[in-house]
Amino acid sequence: MVNDPISDLIIRIKNAGKARKESVSLPYSKLKEAIAVVLVAEGYLKSVSKKKTSPTLDIVLNYHNGESKIKEVERISKLSRRVYKGFEEIHPTKGGFGQTIFSTPKGILTDKQAIREKVGGEVLFKIW
């Protein structure tokens, strides 16, 4: 049993990219699906789908010139320490070349979307 499903999701995606896998499957949850949909919209992943036969989430990775679009991920909020930021405190990640993913009252958003919507929330992770 995994205690932190978000860490499990991002590490599985990162490791699959480093191993040059085409796709990765993991147990389904609405939160994982919402995060994956945001990563698809930002171009880090190609697609995400839920299997009809079993509670599994299938994620297809996105590559550019043979390298994964995901170079690194860093989990910010953890089970032992939750980190929250208001929209005034949000700054670009890696000089604008990365994204910070937030859990907000308006759903899972990137740092740019959170500033545009003027909402803050829990800082889930950074990806670049």
N, C-alpha and C positions, 0 to 999 in steps of 0.2 A: 504494500500500500504506500502511495506517495503522499507525503504530508503537504507539499507545496506544489499544486498542479501547474501554476504559472511558470515556476522555475523548471519543472519537468518539460513543459511545452517548449520554452525557448531553448533549452539545452539540447533537446532532441532535434529541433530544427537546425541549430548551429552545428551539431555533430554530424547530421546527415549531409549538410553542405560541405563540411570538411572532408567527408568520405566520398563526396561526389555522387550521392544517391539521387535518384530521380524524384522519389517521394518518401514520405514518412507517414506511418499510421500510429494513432494514439487513442486512448479512451476519450469518448465524447463528453463534453459539457458545454453549456451555453456560453460560459465565460471564455473557454478556449476557442470556440467558434467565432465569437465576437472579436477576439484579439487577432485571430487568423484573417478575418475579413478585412480588418484595418491594415494588416501587413500586405494583403493582396492589393488593396487600394493604393498603398504607398510604393508598390513595385518590388517588395522584398520576396514575395511568393507569387507563383503563377496562378494557383487556384486552390480552393478548399471545398470539400464536399463531405457530407455525412452519408455513411453507408446505410442503406435501407434495411439490410438483413441483420446487422449487429450494431451496437452502440459504439461505432468507431468513427473517428475523424481522419480523413485522408487529405494530406497536404502535399501539393506538388511544388517543388522548389524552383526558383528562378535563377538562371545562370547568365552571365555575360562574359563572352570570350573564355568559356570553360571554368570560370571562377564563380562561386556563389555570390549573390548580391549581399548576403549577410557576412560581414567580416568579423563582427564581435557583438556580443550582448552583455549587458550588465544589469543584474537584478538590483533594484533600489530598495523598495519595500520588501521586508521579509516577514516571516511569521513572528520573529522576536522583536522587530522594530518596524513600525509603520511610518511612512513618510508622506506628509501631505503638503501641497503647495496651493496658494491662491494664484489666480491668473496673472497678477501683477509680479509674482516671483518667478515666473517661467522664463527661461532663457534658452537660446538655440543650443542644440547639442552638436558638438564637434564643428563649430563654426557654421552651422546650417546644413552640414553634410550628413547628419544623423537625425534620429527621431527619439523623442521621449514619449512613452505611451502612458496615458493617464486613465484611471477609472473615475469618471465624473458622474454627477446626477443625470447628465444627458447621454450616458453610455461610455463606451471605450473610445477615446479620442487621442490624436497625436498632439504634440505641443502647439503646433500652429493652429489646429482646429480649436483647441481649448482657449487660446488667446482670442481667436475670432469670435467664439461663442461667449467669451467672458465668464468662463467657469473654471474652477480649480478642482482638485481632487487628489486621490492617492496616486503617487508616482509608482507605477508598476515596474518599468524597466526602460533602459536606453538601448537603442539598436543602431548600428552603423555598418 
